Amino acid sequence: MKELIIGIVFIGLGLLFFFNNKNIGEGMAKFYRKLYTERNLKVMFRACGVILVLGGLILIFLK
């Protein structure tokens, strides 16, 4: 049961990062203007989203 809840949270966060990366990327690019470009941040958040979704699916289906 614990893995199911954590898996659902991971999937939710992963989908948030994957589909909302434009808004997150713009805000973070303003904050980290000298360190990261907006395009790189969008790619990073999309990758983070994929990892979280896969982690959630693994926790749910491969208990």
PyMOL CGO cylinders between C-alpha atoms (Angstrom):
from pymol import cmd
from pymol.cgo import CYLINDER

trace = [
    CYLINDER, 0.00, 0.00, 0.00, 2.87, 2.35, 0.83, 0.3, 1, 1, 1, 1, 1, 1,
    CYLINDER, 2.87, 2.35, 0.83, 4.49, 1.75, -2.56, 0.3, 1, 1, 1, 1, 1, 1,
    CYLINDER, 4.49, 1.75, -2.56, 1.18, 2.49, -4.29, 0.3, 1, 1, 1, 1, 1, 1,
    CYLINDER, 1.18, 2.49, -4.29, 0.86, 5.90, -2.64, 0.3, 1, 1, 1, 1, 1, 1,
    CYLINDER, 0.86, 5.90, -2.64, 4.49, 6.81, -3.33, 0.3, 1, 1, 1, 1, 1, 1,
    CYLINDER, 4.49, 6.81, -3.33, 4.10, 5.59, -6.92, 0.3, 1, 1, 1, 1, 1, 1,
    CYLINDER, 4.10, 5.59, -6.92, 1.03, 7.76, -7.47, 0.3, 1, 1, 1, 1, 1, 1,
    CYLINDER, 1.03, 7.76, -7.47, 2.86, 10.78, -6.03, 0.3, 1, 1, 1, 1, 1, 1,
    CYLINDER, 2.86, 10.78, -6.03, 5.83, 10.12, -8.33, 0.3, 1, 1, 1, 1, 1, 1,
    CYLINDER, 5.83, 10.12, -8.33, 3.55, 9.83, -11.36, 0.3, 1, 1, 1, 1, 1, 1,
    CYLINDER, 3.55, 9.83, -11.36, 1.78, 13.06, -10.42, 0.3, 1, 1, 1, 1, 1, 1,
    CYLINDER, 1.78, 13.06, -10.42, 5.03, 14.96, -9.98, 0.3, 1, 1, 1, 1, 1, 1,
    CYLINDER, 5.03, 14.96, -9.98, 6.44, 13.44, -13.15, 0.3, 1, 1, 1, 1, 1, 1,
    CYLINDER, 6.44, 13.44, -13.15, 3.45, 14.53, -15.20, 0.3, 1, 1, 1, 1, 1, 1,
    CYLINDER, 3.45, 14.53, -15.20, 3.64, 18.01, -13.64, 0.3, 1, 1, 1, 1, 1, 1,
    CYLINDER, 3.64, 18.01, -13.64, 7.30, 18.37, -14.58, 0.3, 1, 1, 1, 1, 1, 1,
    CYLINDER, 7.30, 18.37, -14.58, 6.77, 16.86, -18.04, 0.3, 1, 1, 1, 1, 1, 1,
    CYLINDER, 6.77, 16.86, -18.04, 3.78, 18.93, -19.14, 0.3, 1, 1, 1, 1, 1, 1,
    CYLINDER, 3.78, 18.93, -19.14, 4.44, 22.15, -17.18, 0.3, 1, 1, 1, 1, 1, 1,
    CYLINDER, 4.44, 22.15, -17.18, 8.12, 22.44, -18.08, 0.3, 1, 1, 1, 1, 1, 1,
    CYLINDER, 8.12, 22.44, -18.08, 7.61, 25.65, -20.11, 0.3, 1, 1, 1, 1, 1, 1,
    CYLINDER, 7.61, 25.65, -20.11, 6.35, 27.59, -17.09, 0.3, 1, 1, 1, 1, 1, 1,
    CYLINDER, 6.35, 27.59, -17.09, 8.90, 26.06, -14.73, 0.3, 1, 1, 1, 1, 1, 1,
    CYLINDER, 8.90, 26.06, -14.73, 11.71, 26.61, -17.26, 0.3, 1, 1, 1, 1, 1, 1,
    CYLINDER, 11.71, 26.61, -17.26, 10.90, 30.31, -17.69, 0.3, 1, 1, 1, 1, 1, 1,
    CYLINDER, 10.90, 30.31, -17.69, 10.82, 30.99, -13.96, 0.3, 1, 1, 1, 1, 1, 1,
    CYLINDER, 10.82, 30.99, -13.96, 13.99, 29.07, -13.25, 0.3, 1, 1, 1, 1, 1, 1,
    CYLINDER, 13.99, 29.07, -13.25, 15.81, 30.66, -16.19, 0.3, 1, 1, 1, 1, 1, 1,
    CYLINDER, 15.81, 30.66, -16.19, 15.13, 34.09, -14.69, 0.3, 1, 1, 1, 1, 1, 1,
    CYLINDER, 15.13, 34.09, -14.69, 16.45, 32.90, -11.34, 0.3, 1, 1, 1, 1, 1, 1,
    CYLINDER, 16.45, 32.90, -11.34, 19.49, 31.04, -12.69, 0.3, 1, 1, 1, 1, 1, 1,
    CYLINDER, 19.49, 31.04, -12.69, 20.12, 33.22, -15.73, 0.3, 1, 1, 1, 1, 1, 1,
    CYLINDER, 20.12, 33.22, -15.73, 23.90, 32.97, -15.52, 0.3, 1, 1, 1, 1, 1, 1,
    CYLINDER, 23.90, 32.97, -15.52, 24.01, 29.23, -14.84, 0.3, 1, 1, 1, 1, 1, 1,
    CYLINDER, 24.01, 29.23, -14.84, 21.39, 27.71, -17.10, 0.3, 1, 1, 1, 1, 1, 1,
    CYLINDER, 21.39, 27.71, -17.10, 19.54, 28.65, -20.26, 0.3, 1, 1, 1, 1, 1, 1,
    CYLINDER, 19.54, 28.65, -20.26, 15.77, 28.25, -20.46, 0.3, 1, 1, 1, 1, 1, 1,
    CYLINDER, 15.77, 28.25, -20.46, 16.04, 25.57, -23.14, 0.3, 1, 1, 1, 1, 1, 1,
    CYLINDER, 16.04, 25.57, -23.14, 18.37, 23.43, -21.03, 0.3, 1, 1, 1, 1, 1, 1,
    CYLINDER, 18.37, 23.43, -21.03, 16.06, 23.74, -18.04, 0.3, 1, 1, 1, 1, 1, 1,
    CYLINDER, 16.06, 23.74, -18.04, 13.07, 22.61, -20.10, 0.3, 1, 1, 1, 1, 1, 1,
    CYLINDER, 13.07, 22.61, -20.10, 15.00, 19.52, -21.17, 0.3, 1, 1, 1, 1, 1, 1,
    CYLINDER, 15.00, 19.52, -21.17, 16.11, 18.86, -17.58, 0.3, 1, 1, 1, 1, 1, 1,
    CYLINDER, 16.11, 18.86, -17.58, 12.56, 19.12, -16.22, 0.3, 1, 1, 1, 1, 1, 1,
    CYLINDER, 12.56, 19.12, -16.22, 11.21, 16.89, -19.00, 0.3, 1, 1, 1, 1, 1, 1,
    CYLINDER, 11.21, 16.89, -19.00, 13.86, 14.27, -18.17, 0.3, 1, 1, 1, 1, 1, 1,
    CYLINDER, 13.86, 14.27, -18.17, 13.05, 14.61, -14.47, 0.3, 1, 1, 1, 1, 1, 1,
    CYLINDER, 13.05, 14.61, -14.47, 9.38, 14.09, -15.30, 0.3, 1, 1, 1, 1, 1, 1,
    CYLINDER, 9.38, 14.09, -15.30, 10.11, 10.93, -17.28, 0.3, 1, 1, 1, 1, 1, 1,
    CYLINDER, 10.11, 10.93, -17.28, 12.24, 9.53, -14.46, 0.3, 1, 1, 1, 1, 1, 1,
    CYLINDER, 12.24, 9.53, -14.46, 9.51, 10.25, -11.89, 0.3, 1, 1, 1, 1, 1, 1,
    CYLINDER, 9.51, 10.25, -11.89, 6.78, 8.68, -14.04, 0.3, 1, 1, 1, 1, 1, 1,
    CYLINDER, 6.78, 8.68, -14.04, 8.88, 5.57, -14.65, 0.3, 1, 1, 1, 1, 1, 1,
    CYLINDER, 8.88, 5.57, -14.65, 9.74, 5.35, -10.96, 0.3, 1, 1, 1, 1, 1, 1,
    CYLINDER, 9.74, 5.35, -10.96, 6.07, 5.61, -10.04, 0.3, 1, 1, 1, 1, 1, 1,
    CYLINDER, 6.07, 5.61, -10.04, 5.08, 2.92, -12.53, 0.3, 1, 1, 1, 1, 1, 1,
    CYLINDER, 5.08, 2.92, -12.53, 7.83, 0.62, -11.27, 0.3, 1, 1, 1, 1, 1, 1,
    CYLINDER, 7.83, 0.62, -11.27, 6.74, 1.11, -7.66, 0.3, 1, 1, 1, 1, 1, 1,
    CYLINDER, 6.74, 1.11, -7.66, 3.10, 0.41, -8.50, 0.3, 1, 1, 1, 1, 1, 1,
    CYLINDER, 3.10, 0.41, -8.50, 3.44, -2.57, -10.83, 0.3, 1, 1, 1, 1, 1, 1,
    CYLINDER, 3.44, -2.57, -10.83, 6.67, -4.25, -9.67, 0.3, 1, 1, 1, 1, 1, 1,
    CYLINDER, 6.67, -4.25, -9.67, 6.08, -4.38, -5.92, 0.3, 1, 1, 1, 1, 1, 1,
]
cmd.load_cgo(trace, "trace")
